[in-house]
């Protein structure tokens, strides 16, 4: 599951990527600095993991991770192959969610590809390119489906109706994610692989003085996307880069306090990306290892077991489950058992975020 960082050239994408991961994408003041997409595997900050470490005192701790892809800057005409258009759009297609960075700061030393700072125009530039590409996808699909629909094929007619719904929205300048769909249409939509159907998180890149409360640019972005079912995060990316350069945790905390923040903005962003990808965490906790495991929301106990090893899913017998709050309240697995708070769950159990689990299996 990957989230791709997109935006126009010079809005702070690669700097943000560098903050998020230990991989150092080249970051410079000119367009097309990131030619190949850079992939970073980023730890998901989770206070619950720290608490479990404190209680269990394991030999090692393994956090959950999320993959972030830094995609080169999109330019006007990308849908027709301008710049590195086809490659960029292909990279976006491979991602499960989009992190769209918008420049919301003035700085005469950093050139803007369009000559002035206007996050709404920048957003629309990328929206239009993605919508045009989606329209091309929908039209190609309709050509095939229309022929089958004429023969009376019910499935083809259903797909035709759904495609026309998206065509109408895209031609009106709206993204596919804004279209109301029922469950059947949602399944069909997954097969279309539309770029503008992907969940999106807007990152307003501001200067340090606006890191806490945002600014007029941010207010405009929030107003513009209010009907898009999208989240907006305010981040001073340059400042975040400075924070990551500091050696000690104490120094970083002092820096954050000075600008009125409780934690690095990138921590909020990683958690938001994790949520955007519809992921959640369960834990295994023992003296050898305390570990966060990543599963899609709605996973069953056998599916969760399969993330550890496919044999666990194949031979699943039962899961022993402790709610996170019960574990931290009683302080150990033994005390949870004494209090009768450990549950035994079967194959139908839907895992909750934060569950602490042991699996019994037989292969």
Buried (B, 14 or more C-beta within 10 A) or exposed (E): BBBBBBBBBBBBBBBBBBBBBEBEBEBEEEBEBBEEBBBBEBBBBBEBBEBBBEBBEBEEBBBBBBBBBBBBBBBBBBBEEEBBBBBBBEBBBEBBBBBBBBBBBEEEEBEBBBEEBBBBEBBBBBBBBBBBBBBEBBEEBBEEBBEBBEEEBEEBBBBBEBBBBBBEBBEEEBBBBBBEBEEEBEEBBEEBEBBBBBBBBBBBBBBBEBBEEBBEBBEBBBEBBEEBEBBBBBBBBBBBBEBEEBEEEEEBBEBBEEEEBEEBBBBBBBBBBBBBBEBBBBBBBEEEEBBBBBBBEEBBBBBBBBBBEEEBBEBBBBBBBBBBEBBBEBEEBEEBEEEEBBBEBEBEBEBEEBBBBBBEBEE
